[in-house]
Protein backbone atom coordinates (compact mmCIF):
# COMPACT_ATOMS: atom_id res chain seq x y z
CA UNK A 1 0.00 0.00 0.00
CA UNK A 2 1.42 3.37 -1.02
CA UNK A 3 0.67 6.43 1.08
CA UNK A 4 1.07 10.10 0.30
CA UNK A 5 2.44 12.75 2.65
CA UNK A 6 0.29 14.72 5.07
CA UNK A 7 0.22 18.00 3.12
CA UNK A 8 -1.09 16.45 -0.15
CA UNK A 9 -3.74 14.62 1.89
CA UNK A 10 -4.92 17.89 3.45
CA UNK A 11 -5.00 19.58 0.06
CA UNK A 12 -6.66 16.54 -1.52
CA UNK A 13 -9.22 16.36 1.26
CA UNK A 14 -10.07 20.03 0.85
CA UNK A 15 -10.25 19.70 -2.91
CA UNK A 16 -12.40 16.56 -2.88
CA UNK A 17 -14.66 17.96 -0.20
CA UNK A 18 -15.21 21.31 -1.86
CA UNK A 19 -14.89 20.62 -5.56
CA UNK A 20 -15.92 16.97 -5.47
CA UNK A 21 -19.25 17.95 -3.94
CA UNK A 22 -19.52 20.84 -6.37
CA UNK A 23 -18.95 18.51 -9.31
CA UNK A 24 -21.57 16.04 -8.10
CA UNK A 25 -24.04 18.86 -7.54
CA UNK A 26 -23.28 20.25 -10.98
CA UNK A 27 -24.06 17.02 -12.81
CA UNK A 28 -27.10 16.13 -10.74
CA UNK A 29 -25.93 12.52 -10.59
CA UNK A 30 -26.26 10.66 -7.32
CA UNK A 31 -23.00 9.95 -5.55
CA UNK A 32 -22.54 6.21 -5.43
CA UNK A 33 -20.89 3.95 -2.92
CA UNK A 34 -17.81 3.19 -5.04
CA UNK A 35 -17.03 6.86 -5.66
CA UNK A 36 -17.44 7.61 -1.96
CA UNK A 37 -15.18 4.69 -1.03
CA UNK A 38 -12.56 5.75 -3.56
CA UNK A 39 -12.58 9.34 -2.34
CA UNK A 40 -12.32 8.20 1.30
CA UNK A 41 -9.33 5.98 0.52
CA UNK A 42 -7.76 8.84 -1.46
CA UNK A 43 -8.15 11.23 1.49
CA UNK A 44 -6.56 8.59 3.73
CA UNK A 45 -3.59 8.39 1.35
CA UNK A 46 -4.32 4.81 0.30
CA UNK A 47 -3.74 5.53 -3.36
CA UNK A 48 -3.45 1.99 -4.71
CA UNK A 49 -6.69 0.97 -3.03
CA UNK A 50 -8.44 4.19 -4.10
CA UNK A 51 -7.34 3.73 -7.69
CA UNK A 52 -8.56 0.13 -7.76
CA UNK A 53 -12.01 1.20 -6.52
CA UNK A 54 -12.17 4.22 -8.84
CA UNK A 55 -11.13 2.11 -11.84
CA UNK A 56 -13.97 -0.28 -11.06
CA UNK A 57 -16.40 2.63 -10.81
CA UNK A 58 -15.07 4.16 -14.04
CA UNK A 59 -15.58 0.84 -15.83
CA UNK A 60 -19.20 0.78 -14.63
CA UNK A 61 -19.81 4.46 -15.41
CA UNK A 62 -17.45 5.43 -18.23
CA UNK A 63 -19.37 8.62 -19.01
CA UNK A 64 -19.40 10.04 -15.48
CA UNK A 65 -16.89 12.90 -15.35
CA UNK A 66 -16.93 12.96 -11.53
CA UNK A 67 -15.61 9.40 -11.38
CA UNK A 68 -12.96 10.01 -14.03
CA UNK A 69 -11.92 13.25 -12.30
CA UNK A 70 -11.41 11.42 -9.00
CA UNK A 71 -9.47 8.67 -10.78
CA UNK A 72 -7.23 11.20 -12.56
CA UNK A 73 -6.47 13.00 -9.28
CA UNK A 74 -5.44 9.75 -7.59
CA UNK A 75 -3.34 8.70 -10.59
CA UNK A 76 -1.56 12.06 -10.53
CA UNK A 77 -0.70 11.71 -6.86
CA UNK A 78 0.46 8.14 -7.49
CA UNK A 79 2.82 9.40 -10.19
CA UNK A 80 1.06 7.75 -13.13
CA UNK A 81 1.22 11.04 -15.00
CA UNK A 82 0.62 9.89 -18.58
CA UNK A 83 -2.47 7.92 -17.60
CA UNK A 84 -3.71 10.78 -15.41
CA UNK A 85 -3.29 13.21 -18.31
CA UNK A 86 -5.31 10.93 -20.58
CA UNK A 87 -8.06 10.55 -17.98
CA UNK A 88 -8.20 14.33 -17.42
CA UNK A 89 -8.52 14.89 -21.17
CA UNK A 90 -11.38 12.38 -21.28
CA UNK A 91 -12.97 14.15 -18.31
CA UNK A 92 -12.76 17.49 -20.10
CA UNK A 93 -14.55 15.98 -23.10
CA UNK A 94 -17.25 14.53 -20.85
CA UNK A 95 -17.86 17.91 -19.20
CA UNK A 96 -17.93 19.61 -22.62
CA UNK A 97 -20.53 17.08 -23.79
CA UNK A 98 -22.65 17.75 -20.71
CA UNK A 99 -22.30 21.50 -21.29
CA UNK A 100 -23.52 21.07 -24.88
CA UNK A 101 -26.43 18.81 -23.83
CA UNK A 102 -27.56 21.26 -21.17
CA UNK A 103 -27.04 24.46 -23.15
CA UNK A 104 -29.56 27.08 -22.11
CA UNK A 105 -30.33 25.35 -18.80
CA UNK A 106 -28.13 27.66 -16.75
CA UNK A 107 -25.81 24.83 -15.70
CA UNK A 108 -22.19 25.77 -16.22
CA UNK A 109 -19.46 23.13 -16.44
CA UNK A 110 -16.68 25.57 -17.29
CA UNK A 111 -15.34 25.60 -13.71
CA UNK A 112 -15.09 21.81 -13.84
CA UNK A 113 -13.34 21.97 -17.21
CA UNK A 114 -10.97 24.68 -15.99
CA UNK A 115 -10.07 22.62 -12.92
CA UNK A 116 -9.18 19.66 -15.15
CA UNK A 117 -7.08 21.92 -17.39
CA UNK A 118 -5.27 23.29 -14.30
CA UNK A 119 -4.48 19.76 -13.22
CA UNK A 120 -3.09 18.90 -16.67
CA UNK A 121 -0.82 21.96 -16.29
CA UNK A 122 0.42 20.49 -13.00
CA UNK A 123 1.20 17.23 -14.78
CA UNK A 124 3.17 19.05 -17.48
CA UNK A 125 5.11 20.91 -14.79
CA UNK A 126 5.96 17.63 -13.04
CA UNK A 127 7.16 16.25 -16.38
CA UNK A 128 9.30 19.40 -16.83
CA UNK A 129 7.33 20.41 -19.94
CA UNK A 130 7.33 24.04 -18.86
CA UNK A 131 6.19 25.65 -22.12
CA UNK A 132 3.17 23.33 -22.29
CA UNK A 133 2.51 23.85 -18.58
CA UNK A 134 2.54 27.63 -18.95
CA UNK A 135 0.20 27.57 -21.96
CA UNK A 136 -2.11 25.12 -20.21
CA UNK A 137 -2.44 27.12 -16.99
CA UNK A 138 -3.24 30.21 -19.09
CA UNK A 139 -5.94 28.17 -20.83
CA UNK A 140 -7.37 27.13 -17.44
CA UNK A 141 -7.64 30.76 -16.41
CA UNK A 142 -9.30 31.64 -19.70
CA UNK A 143 -11.78 28.77 -19.46
CA UNK A 144 -12.68 29.78 -15.88
CA UNK A 145 -13.87 33.06 -17.46
CA UNK A 146 -14.29 35.11 -14.30
CA UNK A 147 -11.05 36.68 -13.11
CA UNK A 148 -12.64 37.79 -9.83
CA UNK A 149 -13.38 34.20 -8.78
CA UNK A 150 -10.36 32.37 -10.21
CA UNK A 151 -9.35 29.71 -7.65
CA UNK A 152 -6.17 30.45 -5.71
CA UNK A 153 -4.72 27.10 -6.71
CA UNK A 154 -4.58 28.30 -10.34
CA UNK A 155 -2.24 31.09 -9.23
CA UNK A 156 -0.25 28.62 -7.14
CA UNK A 157 0.11 26.38 -10.19
CA UNK A 158 1.18 29.36 -12.27
CA UNK A 159 3.77 30.36 -9.65
CA UNK A 160 5.19 26.85 -9.40
CA UNK A 161 5.51 26.64 -13.18
CA UNK A 162 7.17 30.07 -13.38
CA UNK A 163 9.54 29.23 -10.52
CA UNK A 164 10.55 25.93 -12.08
CA UNK A 165 11.12 27.61 -15.44
CA UNK A 166 13.25 30.31 -13.81
CA UNK A 167 15.38 27.66 -12.10
CA UNK A 168 15.83 25.82 -15.37
CA UNK A 169 16.79 28.86 -17.44
CA UNK A 170 18.27 31.09 -14.76
CA UNK A 171 16.13 33.91 -16.13
CA UNK A 172 13.45 35.96 -14.45
CA UNK A 173 10.07 36.54 -16.06
CA UNK A 174 8.42 39.88 -15.49
C-alpha positions as CSV (number, residue, x, y, z in Angstrom):
1,X,0.0,0.0,0.0
2,X,1.4,3.4,-1.0
3,X,0.7,6.4,1.1
4,X,1.1,10.1,0.3
5,X,2.4,12.8,2.7
6,X,0.3,14.7,5.1
7,X,0.2,18.0,3.1
8,X,-1.1,16.5,-0.1
9,X,-3.7,14.6,1.9
10,X,-4.9,17.9,3.5
11,X,-5.0,19.6,0.1
12,X,-6.7,16.5,-1.5
13,X,-9.2,16.4,1.3
14,X,-10.1,20.0,0.9
15,X,-10.3,19.7,-2.9
16,X,-12.4,16.6,-2.9
17,X,-14.7,18.0,-0.2
18,X,-15.2,21.3,-1.9
19,X,-14.9,20.6,-5.6
20,X,-15.9,17.0,-5.5
21,X,-19.2,17.9,-3.9
22,X,-19.5,20.8,-6.4
23,X,-19.0,18.5,-9.3
24,X,-21.6,16.0,-8.1
25,X,-24.0,18.9,-7.5
26,X,-23.3,20.3,-11.0
27,X,-24.1,17.0,-12.8
28,X,-27.1,16.1,-10.7
29,X,-25.9,12.5,-10.6
30,X,-26.3,10.7,-7.3
31,X,-23.0,10.0,-5.6
32,X,-22.5,6.2,-5.4
33,X,-20.9,4.0,-2.9
34,X,-17.8,3.2,-5.0
35,X,-17.0,6.9,-5.7
36,X,-17.4,7.6,-2.0
37,X,-15.2,4.7,-1.0
38,X,-12.6,5.7,-3.6
39,X,-12.6,9.3,-2.3
40,X,-12.3,8.2,1.3
41,X,-9.3,6.0,0.5
42,X,-7.8,8.8,-1.5
43,X,-8.1,11.2,1.5
44,X,-6.6,8.6,3.7
45,X,-3.6,8.4,1.4
46,X,-4.3,4.8,0.3
47,X,-3.7,5.5,-3.4
48,X,-3.4,2.0,-4.7
49,X,-6.7,1.0,-3.0
50,X,-8.4,4.2,-4.1
51,X,-7.3,3.7,-7.7
52,X,-8.6,0.1,-7.8
53,X,-12.0,1.2,-6.5
54,X,-12.2,4.2,-8.8
55,X,-11.1,2.1,-11.8
56,X,-14.0,-0.3,-11.1
57,X,-16.4,2.6,-10.8
58,X,-15.1,4.2,-14.0
59,X,-15.6,0.8,-15.8
60,X,-19.2,0.8,-14.6
61,X,-19.8,4.5,-15.4
62,X,-17.4,5.4,-18.2
63,X,-19.4,8.6,-19.0
64,X,-19.4,10.0,-15.5
65,X,-16.9,12.9,-15.3
66,X,-16.9,13.0,-11.5
67,X,-15.6,9.4,-11.4
68,X,-13.0,10.0,-14.0
69,X,-11.9,13.2,-12.3
70,X,-11.4,11.4,-9.0
71,X,-9.5,8.7,-10.8
72,X,-7.2,11.2,-12.6
73,X,-6.5,13.0,-9.3
74,X,-5.4,9.7,-7.6
75,X,-3.3,8.7,-10.6
76,X,-1.6,12.1,-10.5
77,X,-0.7,11.7,-6.9
78,X,0.5,8.1,-7.5
79,X,2.8,9.4,-10.2
80,X,1.1,7.8,-13.1
81,X,1.2,11.0,-15.0
82,X,0.6,9.9,-18.6
83,X,-2.5,7.9,-17.6
84,X,-3.7,10.8,-15.4
85,X,-3.3,13.2,-18.3
86,X,-5.3,10.9,-20.6
87,X,-8.1,10.6,-18.0
88,X,-8.2,14.3,-17.4
89,X,-8.5,14.9,-21.2
90,X,-11.4,12.4,-21.3
91,X,-13.0,14.1,-18.3
92,X,-12.8,17.5,-20.1
93,X,-14.6,16.0,-23.1
94,X,-17.3,14.5,-20.8
95,X,-17.9,17.9,-19.2
96,X,-17.9,19.6,-22.6
97,X,-20.5,17.1,-23.8
98,X,-22.6,17.8,-20.7
99,X,-22.3,21.5,-21.3
100,X,-23.5,21.1,-24.9
101,X,-26.4,18.8,-23.8
102,X,-27.6,21.3,-21.2
103,X,-27.0,24.5,-23.1
104,X,-29.6,27.1,-22.1
105,X,-30.3,25.4,-18.8
106,X,-28.1,27.7,-16.8
107,X,-25.8,24.8,-15.7
108,X,-22.2,25.8,-16.2
109,X,-19.5,23.1,-16.4
110,X,-16.7,25.6,-17.3
111,X,-15.3,25.6,-13.7
112,X,-15.1,21.8,-13.8
113,X,-13.3,22.0,-17.2
114,X,-11.0,24.7,-16.0
115,X,-10.1,22.6,-12.9
116,X,-9.2,19.7,-15.1
117,X,-7.1,21.9,-17.4
118,X,-5.3,23.3,-14.3
119,X,-4.5,19.8,-13.2
120,X,-3.1,18.9,-16.7
121,X,-0.8,22.0,-16.3
122,X,0.4,20.5,-13.0
123,X,1.2,17.2,-14.8
124,X,3.2,19.1,-17.5
125,X,5.1,20.9,-14.8
126,X,6.0,17.6,-13.0
127,X,7.2,16.2,-16.4
128,X,9.3,19.4,-16.8
129,X,7.3,20.4,-19.9
130,X,7.3,24.0,-18.9
131,X,6.2,25.7,-22.1
132,X,3.2,23.3,-22.3
133,X,2.5,23.8,-18.6
134,X,2.5,27.6,-19.0
135,X,0.2,27.6,-22.0
136,X,-2.1,25.1,-20.2
137,X,-2.4,27.1,-17.0
138,X,-3.2,30.2,-19.1
139,X,-5.9,28.2,-20.8
140,X,-7.4,27.1,-17.4
141,X,-7.6,30.8,-16.4
142,X,-9.3,31.6,-19.7
143,X,-11.8,28.8,-19.5
144,X,-12.7,29.8,-15.9
145,X,-13.9,33.1,-17.5
146,X,-14.3,35.1,-14.3
147,X,-11.0,36.7,-13.1
148,X,-12.6,37.8,-9.8
149,X,-13.4,34.2,-8.8
150,X,-10.4,32.4,-10.2
151,X,-9.4,29.7,-7.6
152,X,-6.2,30.4,-5.7
153,X,-4.7,27.1,-6.7
154,X,-4.6,28.3,-10.3
155,X,-2.2,31.1,-9.2
156,X,-0.3,28.6,-7.1
157,X,0.1,26.4,-10.2
158,X,1.2,29.4,-12.3
159,X,3.8,30.4,-9.6
160,X,5.2,26.8,-9.4
161,X,5.5,26.6,-13.2
162,X,7.2,30.1,-13.4
163,X,9.5,29.2,-10.5
164,X,10.6,25.9,-12.1
165,X,11.1,27.6,-15.4
166,X,13.2,30.3,-13.8
167,X,15.4,27.7,-12.1
168,X,15.8,25.8,-15.4
169,X,16.8,28.9,-17.4
170,X,18.3,31.1,-14.8
171,X,16.1,33.9,-16.1
172,X,13.4,36.0,-14.4
173,X,10.1,36.5,-16.1
174,X,8.4,39.9,-15.5
